[in-house]
Amino acid sequence: MLVAAYRALAGLYHLERWQGDSAVATRRIAEINVAYGVLGESQKRRDYDAERKFSHGTYGTADKDQDQAFDDALRYVEERWQLAVGVFPDLAEIRQRLRKKAHRLAFAFVTVMMESKQFQERHSVAEKLEKAFLERYFGTNESIVSFAKQLIELDLKDAIIALNRYVDVLGSAVDPEPVIAKVEKDYHVHYGSTVAFDPRGIAIRDIQKLRKISKLKRVLVAYPLALADAIELASLAGYRVEVIKSTILRPPSFVVSIAGTPEIVATLVMEPAFFEWIDRTFKIIRG
């Protein structure tokens, strides 16, 4: 698997094939060579693992270019992979499931399968890779790892990153209950079921709605003044936002109430105050 992965990525970033910035290709090739030098030699690999024993890395640091690199690297084996899928159709489902967690995880699964030919053991191979991946970022406590899987399935990226940070700081031996409780409270998600709670404590069981909420939060991180997206986010979470337009004598204001009731949560004058309320209510952290 390691050799296949190395060859695929090295081929992708070869200066004669790379269509983008040559500086990017040169930097990536250097990174690949360092990684291959460490992971390809047993003693170096043991030293590397020992150094990272008490660190769980930062989940979600891969950028779009890196994700695309893993996807593009697979084109070198795609034709042969499709032949395998023709015999074992669930290979495609496994690959897609792993890709939801990380592009590199799906990449590892495909390359392991093509290198080892262990197609009869495809499910156990996928489970082992997924287990190793989750433990890399969320430690070995079964409750925390299970919670992480739930958050990933719901695509609640802010909560996933927060859980990863707690584990990285506190370690795998920490009591999972207060850690899970903290993430539940801050990100309005309930462990043990595909249920999350809006900021008022009302259960949201619609996974598509949860994913939409998560997506809108990411939009607002990138585009802090996206007013329509901010109002939609509030609406999905059970609020009603009435926008009172400005006049010569009065600035614009936003009246936030509980949807379906006359209960007013806040009256916010000017857009900056409304965005501050959105950030505070939905735990939107920038930078």
C-alpha positions in Angstrom: 0.0 0.0 0.0 2.8 2.4 0.9 4.6 1.9 -2.3 1.4 2.2 -4.4 0.5 5.4 -2.5 4.0 6.8 -3.0 4.0 6.0 -6.7 0.6 7.5 -7.3 1.3 10.8 -5.4 4.8 11.1 -6.9 3.3 10.6 -10.3 0.6 13.2 -9.7 3.1 15.9 -8.7 5.8 15.1 -11.2 6.9 18.4 -12.7 6.4 17.1 -16.3 2.7 16.1 -15.5 1.7 18.7 -13.0 -0.4 21.5 -14.6 -0.4 23.9 -11.7 2.1 26.0 -9.9 5.5 24.3 -10.1 6.3 25.6 -6.5 3.3 23.6 -5.2 4.4 20.4 -7.0 8.0 20.8 -5.7 6.8 21.4 -2.1 4.4 18.4 -2.2 7.1 16.1 -3.7 9.4 17.1 -0.8 6.6 16.3 1.7 5.9 13.0 0.1 9.6 12.0 0.1 10.0 12.9 3.7 6.9 10.9 4.6 8.0 7.9 2.5 11.4 8.0 4.1 9.9 7.9 7.6 7.1 5.5 7.0 9.0 3.2 4.7 11.7 2.4 7.1 10.7 0.3 10.2 12.9 2.0 12.8 12.1 5.5 11.6 8.4 4.5 11.6 8.6 3.3 15.3 10.3 6.6 16.2 7.6 8.6 14.4 4.8 6.6 16.1 6.5 7.1 19.5 6.8 10.9 19.0 3.1 11.1 18.1 1.8 8.8 20.9 0.6 11.6 23.0 -0.5 13.9 20.1 -3.6 13.3 18.1 -3.0 15.8 15.3 -5.5 18.3 14.0 -8.6 16.9 12.3 -9.8 18.7 9.2 -6.5 20.5 8.3 -6.4 19.0 4.8 -7.2 21.7 2.2 -9.1 21.3 -1.0 -5.9 20.9 -3.0 -4.8 18.0 -0.8 -8.2 16.3 -1.0 -8.1 16.7 -4.7 -4.6 15.3 -4.8 -5.7 12.1 -3.1 -8.7 11.8 -5.5 -6.6 12.5 -8.6 -3.9 10.0 -7.5 -6.5 7.2 -7.8 -7.0 7.8 -11.5 -3.9 5.7 -12.1 -5.7 2.7 -10.7 -9.3 3.7 -11.5 -9.8 1.4 -14.5 -8.5 -1.7 -12.6 -10.6 -0.6 -9.5 -13.8 -0.6 -11.6 -13.1 -4.1 -12.7 -12.9 -5.1 -9.0 -16.1 -3.2 -8.3 -17.8 -5.1 -11.1 -17.3 -8.3 -9.1 -17.7 -6.8 -5.6 -20.2 -3.9 -6.0 -20.1 -3.0 -2.3 -16.5 -1.9 -2.7 -17.9 1.4 -4.2 -20.1 1.8 -1.1 -17.2 1.2 1.3 -15.0 3.7 -0.6 -17.8 6.4 -0.5 -18.4 5.8 3.2 -14.7 6.2 4.0 -14.4 9.2 1.7 -17.0 11.0 3.8 -14.6 10.8 6.7 -11.5 11.8 4.8 -10.3 11.6 1.2 -7.1 10.1 2.4 -9.0 7.3 4.1 -10.7 6.3 0.9 -7.4 6.6 -0.9 -5.8 4.2 1.7 -8.6 1.7 1.2 -8.3 1.6 -2.6 -4.6 1.4 -2.6 -4.6 -1.4 0.1 -7.1 -3.4 -1.8 -5.3 -3.1 -5.1 -1.9 -3.9 -3.5 -2.9 -6.7 -1.2 -5.8 -8.3 -3.3 -7.6 -9.1 0.0 -11.0 -8.6 -1.6 -12.6 -11.3 0.5 -11.6 -9.4 3.6 -12.6 -6.0 2.2 -15.0 -5.2 5.1 -12.5 -6.0 7.8 -9.8 -4.1 6.0 -12.1 -1.1 5.8 -12.9 -1.4 9.5 -9.2 -1.6 10.5 -8.3 1.5 8.4 -11.3 3.4 9.8 -10.4 2.4 13.3 -6.8 3.5 12.9 -7.9 6.8 11.3 -10.4 7.6 14.1 -7.9 6.7 16.8 -5.3 8.9 15.2 -7.6 12.0 15.8 -9.8 10.9 18.7 -7.8 8.5 20.8 -8.7 5.0 21.9 -11.7 5.6 24.2 -14.6 3.7 22.6 -17.2 6.3 23.7 -15.3 9.2 22.3 -14.6 7.4 19.0 -18.2 6.4 18.7 -19.3 10.0 19.3 -16.8 11.2 16.7 -18.3 8.8 14.1 -21.7 10.2 14.9 -20.5 13.8 14.4 -18.8 12.9 11.1 -22.0 11.2 9.9 -23.9 14.3 10.7 -21.2 16.5 9.0 -21.0 18.7 12.1 -17.5 19.9 11.4 -17.2 22.5 14.1 -18.2 19.9 16.7 -15.8 17.3 15.2 -12.9 19.8 15.4 -13.7 20.7 19.0 -13.8 17.0 20.0 -10.4 16.5 18.3 -8.9 19.4 20.2 -10.2 18.2 23.5 -8.7 14.8 23.0 -5.4 16.3 21.7 -5.1 18.4 24.9 -6.6 15.9 27.5 -5.4 12.6 26.0 -7.2 9.3 25.5 -7.2 8.4 29.2 -9.6 11.3 30.1 -13.0 10.5 31.4 -15.2 10.7 28.2 -18.4 11.9 30.0 -17.4 15.5 30.7 -15.7 15.8 27.2 -18.8 14.5 25.4 -21.1 16.7 27.6 -19.1 19.8 26.8 -19.4 19.2 23.0 -23.1 18.3 23.4 -23.7 21.6 25.2 -21.6 23.8 22.9 -22.8 22.3 19.6 -26.3 21.2 20.5 -25.8 17.6 19.6 -27.1 14.5 21.5 -24.7 11.5 21.8 -26.2 8.1 21.0 -28.6 9.0 18.3 -28.9 10.9 15.1 -30.5 13.8 17.0 -29.2 17.3 17.5 -30.8 20.2 19.4 -31.3 23.7 18.3 -30.1 26.6 20.5 -33.5 26.4 22.4 -33.0 22.8 23.3 -35.6 21.4 20.8 -34.6 18.2 19.1 -33.8 18.2 15.4 -33.9 14.7 13.9 -33.8 15.6 10.2 -30.2 14.7 9.2 -30.5 16.8 6.0 -31.4 19.8 8.1 -28.5 19.2 10.4 -26.1 19.0 7.5 -27.6 22.2 6.0 -27.1 24.0 9.3 -23.5 22.8 9.4 -22.9 24.0 5.8 -24.4 27.4 6.5 -22.1 27.8 9.5 -19.1 27.1 7.3 -20.4 29.6 4.7 -20.6 32.3 7.4 -17.0 31.5 8.5 -15.8 32.2 5.0 -18.3 35.0 4.3 -19.1 36.8 7.6 -21.6 39.2 6.1 -23.7 36.8 4.1 -27.0 38.1 5.4 -29.4 35.7 3.5 -27.4 32.7 4.8 -27.4 34.0 8.4 -31.2 34.4 8.3 -31.6 30.9 6.7 -29.4 29.5 9.5 -31.6 31.1 12.2 -34.7 29.8 10.4 -33.5 26.2 10.2 -32.8 26.3 13.9 -36.3 27.4 14.9 -36.1 31.2 14.9 -38.0 33.8 12.8 -36.1 36.9 11.7 -38.1 40.0 10.8 -36.0 42.6 9.0 -37.2 46.1 9.6 -35.6 48.2 6.8 -33.9 51.5 7.5 -35.5 54.9 7.0 -34.1 58.4 7.1 -34.6 58.5 10.9 -34.2 54.9 11.8 -31.4 52.4 11.1 -32.2 48.8 10.0 -33.1 46.4 12.8 -33.6 42.6 13.2 -36.3 41.2 15.4 -35.6 37.6 16.3 -38.4 35.5 17.7 -39.2 31.9 18.3 -40.9 30.5 15.2 -44.6 29.9 15.7 -44.8 31.9 18.9 -44.9 35.6 19.8 -41.8 35.2 22.0 -39.1 37.7 21.1 -35.6 36.6 21.7 -33.7 39.7 20.7 -34.1 43.1 18.9 -30.8 43.9 17.2 -30.1 47.3 15.6 -27.8 47.4 12.6 -26.4 44.3 10.8 -23.2 44.0 12.9 -25.3 43.4 16.0 -27.3 40.8 14.2 -24.2 39.0 13.0 -22.7 39.1 16.5 -25.9 37.4 17.7 -25.6 34.7 15.0 -21.9 34.1 15.9 -22.7 33.9 19.6 -25.7 31.7 19.2 -24.3 29.2 16.8 -20.7 29.2 18.1 -19.2 30.4 14.8 -15.5 30.7 15.3 -13.4 32.4 12.7 -9.8 32.0 11.9 
